[in-house]
């Protein structure tokens, strides 16, 4: 039950004990004796005052916490993985689907057991597929080549691109725009040309998706930005 302090600073409990006059209190204090009833009522009043203070402080603190909104956790960096290259899904699609899309490959029949290669007329790119014994595609690769098939007045970009639209000859900056920073970059060469290998691991997306993408880019030189010269998408780790 709430209690309130009296004018002289003592605790007065409703329906309870009223302390004796000042003179009596002084005498009691000097003798060192406090009647049990006085001590009991005094402890009761203090306990009620303490409960009242805690009760009021709760109402003061709660609005403060009510106004505080939980700080959202920093969102993890958004990660993008790739599923297809040249319209084919490594680890799922078969050589039969590739032949249905691109017709007869250009390489000899003797090599069909392990690899299929296409090179389109008036294009400076080739498409190659590594296939397993079950004729399932394991690795897809598009490569810039220094030559084209046929007499071409103008060379056209290849039709082969990733699911997100990355092609050979695109600016290197487009790779990061589509897929974010690579897991690693390392120097590389091809035909004595200094290149840079961008490596992406997709194992975080699960075992049923392509696991690795590698993009070879020329290096920025003399103010010219780097560009993509090769894209590889593989079901197993390379």
N, C-alpha and C positions, 0 to 999 in steps of 0.2 A: 504494500500500500504506500503511495507517495507520502513523503514527509517534507517539512519545510523548516528552515532555521528560524529561531526566535530572534527577537531584537538584540539579545545579548550574545548571539552567535551560537547558542546551543540548539540541539535538534529537538523539535517537538513533533511527536508522532500523533496523528489523528486517532482519538479513542485510546491512546496509550498513556505513557508516563510523562509527567511534567516535572522537570528537575526542581529541587528545593531552592529557596532564596540564596542570594550570593553569600551571605554570612554563613549559612549552613554548609555551602559548598566549600568555603574556605576552611571551615573547621574540619570538614571531612578530609580535605586535602592535607591539612597539617598533621592530622592524626595518622594519615596513610591508609585509612580504612574506607572502603567503598562498599556500601551494602550490596548484596548480591542482586537485588532487584534493580538497583540503579545501574550497575554494570551491565546487566542483561538487557535493559531497555536501551542503554547507550549503544551497545553493539547492534541491536536491532535497528535503531535509527540510522546508524552509519551504513549498515548493509542496504537499507532501503534507499538512502541517498546515492550509494554507489550504483545500485540497479537503475535508478532514474537517470544518472549521468550517462551510463552505457546506452540506455534506451534512446536518449536525446541525441547522443553522438552518432547513433546508427542512422537517424534521419538526416543528419548533416553530411555524413559520408556517402550515403547511397546516391544522392543526386550527382555527386562528383563522378562516381563510377559510371552512372547511367549516361553521362555526357561523353565519356571516353569510348571511342570506337576501337575495336581490336585492330591492331596494325596488320594489314594483310602481309602474308609471307611473300618475299620476292619471288616472282614467277621464274621458273627455270627457263633457260634459253630455249627458244622454239627450234626444234630439230626437224629436218626434212630428209627423208630418204627417197631413193629412186627405185622404181619397179621395172621400167621398160627402156629399151633402146632399140630403135628401128622398128617399133611396134611389136617387139618380142620380149617375152618375160623369161629370163634365164632361170633354170631350175624347174620350170613348168612346161613351157612350150617345146615342141619337137621340131626336128628338121623338116618334117612334112609341112608344117605351117609356114616355115620360112620359104620353102619352095612354092607354096601356094601364093604367097605374097610377091615374091621376086622372081619366080620362074626358075629356069635351069641355072645353076651356078656356073661361074666361069672356069673354075679349076677342073682338073682332070678327074674322071670317075674313080681313079685309083685312090685318090685322097679323100673321097667322100666318107670314108669310114670315121674319120676324126675331125674333119674341118670342111666347111663350105665357105666359098669366097665369091663375092659379086663386085664387079666394077662397072659402073654405068657409063654409057657413051656421053661424051662432053661433060664429064664431071671429074673432079680431081680428088675423089674419095673412093675408098673401097670399104666393103662390109665383110667381115669375116666372123664365122661362128665356130666355136669348139663344141663338139658333140660327144656324148659318152656312148657306151656300147648299146644302150637302150634307145639311141637316137634322140635323146633329150639334150636341149641346148644348155651348156654350162657357162660359157663365156661368149659375150658379144663385144665386138670391137669395130669402131669406125676410125679410119685412118686417112689423113691427108696424103695424097701421092703427088709426085712431081709430073705425072703424065696423065693422059686421058685416052680413052678409046675412040678412034675415029678422027676425022678431020673436022675440028670444031672451030668456027670463027670466034666463039665466045664460050668460056667455061662457066658452067652454072654450079651453084652450091648443091651439095648432095641432099637427097630427100631424107636422110637418116638423122633422127634426132631423139633425144631422151623424152620421157613422158612429160617433163616440165619444159621442154622446148630448147634444150642446149644442143647446138650443132658444132661440128668442126668448122673452124674459121670464125667463130664468134669471139668477141673480146674476152680476155681472161677475167675481167672484172665481172662479167655476167655469171661466171661460175659461183662466185661468192654471193651475188645477188640472189641466185636461185636456191643455193644449198647452204649458205652460211660459210663461216671459216672452215677450212679442211682440218682433219685430225693431224695432218702433218704436211709439210712442204719439203721437198728435197731436190737437189740439183740432179739433172739427168742429161743425156745426150742421145741424139739419133742422127745418123749420117753425119757425124762430126758437128752437128748443130747443138749449141747449148740450150737446154730446155729446163723446165721446172715441173716436177711431178706433184700434183695435188692429190692427196690420198684421203678418201672418205670410207669409214667403216660403218656399216649399217646393222651390225649384230645386235645393237640396242633395240632394234625394231622387231626382233624375233628371228627364229631360225628358218621361217618359211618365206622370207623375202630375200632378194639379192643382198649379199653380204658386203660387197666391196665395189666402189667405183673409183677409178683412177682417171685423171684428166691430165694430159700432157699439154703444156702451154709454152710458147716462146717467151723469152724474157723481154721485159721492157728495155728498149735500147734506142738511143738518139732521139728521145722524146716520143717514140712510137710505142703504144701500149702493147702488152703481150696479147696473144690470141691462142685459141684452142687448135691443136693439130692432131689430137687423138683422144678418144673416149673409150673406156673399157668398163663394162658392167658384168659382174660375175656372181654366180650363185655361191660357189665355195670361196674361201679365203684364198687369195693369190699367193 
